[in-house]
Every structure is written in C-alpha cells, then in structure tokens.
Amino acid sequence: MQEQRDTLTDLVDHIIPVVDRPDLLHEWKNLWALCRYHHGRKFSLEIYARDNGLLEMLPMWCRDPTMRPPEFR
C-alpha cells in the first residue's frame, strides 16, 4: 500500500472484520478510513490473516505496513 498520498476517503473499514469479531462492531479503535483501492488490498490481507490464523496481527499490520508479510508491503 502506498503511504504519504492524499486521496478522498470512500469507506470506513473495520480493521478486524465484524464477521470474525462481531463484538468490535462499534469500537472506534477498530475503524479506519480507506479509499476503495486500499480497501481491496486490505481485504486480501484479511483473507491471508484468516487462512493463516493471524487475525490478531491485523491491527499491527494496519498501523505499520513494514510489519506485514512481504507480499503485502
């Protein structure tokens, strides 16, 4: 994902998906704004995290892109 670019936000995304953690539906700390392009990229990261049992890593990966698996940097 590209950093340090200005673009309009299209979406508000749940960092940890509600399907996995419905208790976080209304938690402000679990929300962030994304454009559609980055939302699509984040969705791929969610699938990877879910398939590998790493959902708890999503908040760190969202905050610090350098910590993501290499194919998502």
C-alpha positions as CSV (number, residue, x, y, z in Angstrom):
1,M,0.0,0.0,0.0
2,Q,1.2,3.5,-0.8
3,E,1.9,5.9,2.0
4,Q,2.0,9.6,2.2
5,R,-0.6,10.2,-0.5
6,D,-3.7,12.4,-0.3
7,T,-6.9,11.0,-1.6
8,L,-10.5,11.2,-0.7
9,T,-11.9,8.5,1.6
10,D,-14.6,6.4,0.2
11,L,-15.1,3.9,3.1
12,V,-14.9,3.3,6.8
13,D,-13.4,-0.2,7.4
14,H,-13.3,-2.4,10.4
15,I,-9.6,-3.3,11.0
16,I,-10.6,-6.7,12.4
17,P,-13.6,-7.7,10.3
18,V,-17.0,-7.9,12.0
19,V,-17.6,-11.4,10.6
20,D,-14.7,-12.5,12.8
21,R,-15.2,-10.3,15.8
22,P,-18.9,-9.0,16.0
23,D,-18.1,-7.6,19.4
24,L,-15.9,-5.0,17.8
25,L,-18.7,-3.6,15.5
26,H,-19.0,-0.3,17.4
27,E,-15.4,0.1,18.7
28,W,-13.9,3.3,17.3
29,K,-10.4,1.8,17.7
30,N,-11.4,-0.9,15.2
31,L,-12.3,1.6,12.5
32,W,-10.2,3.5,9.9
33,A,-10.9,5.3,6.7
34,L,-9.7,3.9,3.4
35,C,-10.1,4.6,-0.3
36,R,-11.6,1.9,-2.4
37,Y,-8.3,0.8,-3.8
38,H,-6.7,0.3,-0.4
39,H,-9.9,-1.4,0.9
40,G,-9.5,-4.0,-1.8
41,R,-5.9,-4.5,-0.8
42,K,-6.8,-4.7,2.9
43,F,-9.5,-7.4,2.0
44,S,-6.7,-9.6,0.6
45,L,-4.7,-9.1,3.7
46,E,-7.8,-10.2,5.8
47,I,-8.1,-13.4,3.8
48,Y,-4.4,-14.1,4.3
49,A,-4.7,-13.5,8.0
50,R,-7.8,-15.6,8.4
51,D,-6.4,-18.5,6.4
52,N,-3.2,-18.5,8.5
53,G,-4.7,-17.9,11.9
54,L,-3.2,-14.4,12.2
55,L,-6.3,-12.1,12.6
56,E,-4.8,-10.7,15.8
57,M,-2.0,-9.3,13.6
58,L,-4.3,-7.1,11.5
59,P,-4.2,-4.0,13.8
60,M,-0.4,-4.0,13.8
61,W,-0.2,-4.6,10.0
62,C,-2.6,-1.7,9.5
63,R,-0.6,0.7,11.7
64,D,2.8,-0.4,10.4
65,P,3.0,-1.6,6.8
66,T,6.6,-2.7,7.3
67,M,5.4,-5.4,9.6
68,R,3.1,-7.0,7.0
69,P,4.0,-10.2,5.2
70,P,6.3,-9.4,2.3
71,E,3.6,-10.0,-0.4
72,F,1.5,-7.2,1.2
73,R,4.2,-4.4,1.6
